[in-house]
Amino acid sequence: MFCASVVYPESDGLNVDYFATVHAPRFAEMIGENCVRWEVHRAVATPGAPTPPFAVAAYFWVESAETFGVMLAEHGEEIYADIANFATVQPTRGWAEVL
């Protein structure tokens, strides 16, 4: 299993609600049955803890890296174009094998 992560820093113009309720669900739908699970996390400041290094992050667990790659090739242009609807910066993207 693999996990794709998308992490946005705090920035002017960041619309966390749009990301959480429109963009991330649309992305999970595009992944289809290959998506085992997905979550969106909003960072919160906690007294005595380090300042969160991000404002919002989404995680998508998938079974097949190859199928995920096919989906990105097919829908990538649409996915990346939607970023302008909620952010003025590009996210940090990650890909990891779930152990």
C-alpha positions in Angstrom: 0.0 0.0 0.0 1.1 3.6 -0.7 0.2 7.0 0.6 0.1 10.2 -1.4 0.3 13.4 0.6 -0.4 17.0 -0.3 0.6 19.6 2.2 -0.2 23.4 2.0 1.6 26.0 4.0 -0.3 28.9 5.6 -0.6 31.6 3.0 -2.8 34.4 1.8 -5.7 33.2 -0.3 -5.6 29.6 1.2 -9.2 28.4 1.3 -9.0 25.4 3.6 -12.8 24.7 3.4 -12.7 24.5 -0.4 -9.7 22.2 -0.2 -11.4 19.9 2.4 -14.9 19.8 1.0 -14.4 20.1 -2.8 -10.9 19.5 -4.0 -9.8 16.5 -1.8 -13.1 14.6 -2.3 -12.9 15.2 -6.0 -9.4 13.9 -6.1 -10.4 10.8 -4.0 -13.2 10.2 -6.5 -10.8 10.4 -9.4 -8.6 7.8 -7.7 -11.6 5.5 -7.7 -11.5 2.0 -6.2 -7.8 2.2 -5.8 -8.3 4.7 -3.0 -8.5 2.7 0.2 -8.9 5.7 2.5 -8.3 9.4 2.5 -8.2 12.2 5.2 -7.8 15.9 5.4 -6.0 17.4 8.4 -6.2 21.1 9.5 -3.2 22.0 11.6 -3.9 23.4 15.0 -1.6 25.3 17.4 -1.2 23.7 20.7 0.3 25.5 23.7 3.8 24.3 24.5 4.1 22.4 21.2 6.0 23.5 18.1 4.2 25.7 15.6 2.6 23.5 12.9 4.7 23.4 9.7 1.6 23.4 7.5 -2.0 24.8 7.4 -3.7 21.8 5.8 -2.8 18.4 4.5 -4.5 15.6 2.7 -3.5 11.9 2.7 -4.7 9.3 0.1 -4.0 5.6 0.7 -3.9 3.6 -2.5 -3.3 -0.1 -3.2 -1.5 0.3 -6.6 1.1 2.8 -7.5 0.7 2.0 -11.2 -3.0 2.6 -11.1 -2.4 5.9 -9.3 0.0 7.0 -12.0 -2.5 6.2 -14.7 -5.1 8.3 -12.9 -2.7 11.2 -12.6 -1.8 11.0 -16.3 -5.5 11.0 -17.1 -6.8 13.7 -14.6 -3.6 15.6 -13.7 -4.4 18.7 -15.8 -7.8 19.1 -14.2 -6.5 18.4 -10.7 -3.7 21.0 -11.0 -5.9 23.6 -12.6 -8.3 23.4 -9.6 -5.5 24.5 -7.2 -6.1 28.1 -8.3 -9.6 27.9 -6.8 -8.2 27.6 -3.2 -4.5 28.4 -3.1 -1.9 30.9 -4.3 1.0 28.5 -3.7 1.8 25.0 -4.8 1.7 22.3 -2.2 4.5 20.0 -1.1 3.7 16.6 -2.5 4.9 13.3 -1.0 4.7 9.6 -1.9 5.4 6.9 0.6 5.1 3.1 1.0 3.0 2.2 4.0 4.9 -0.2 6.2 
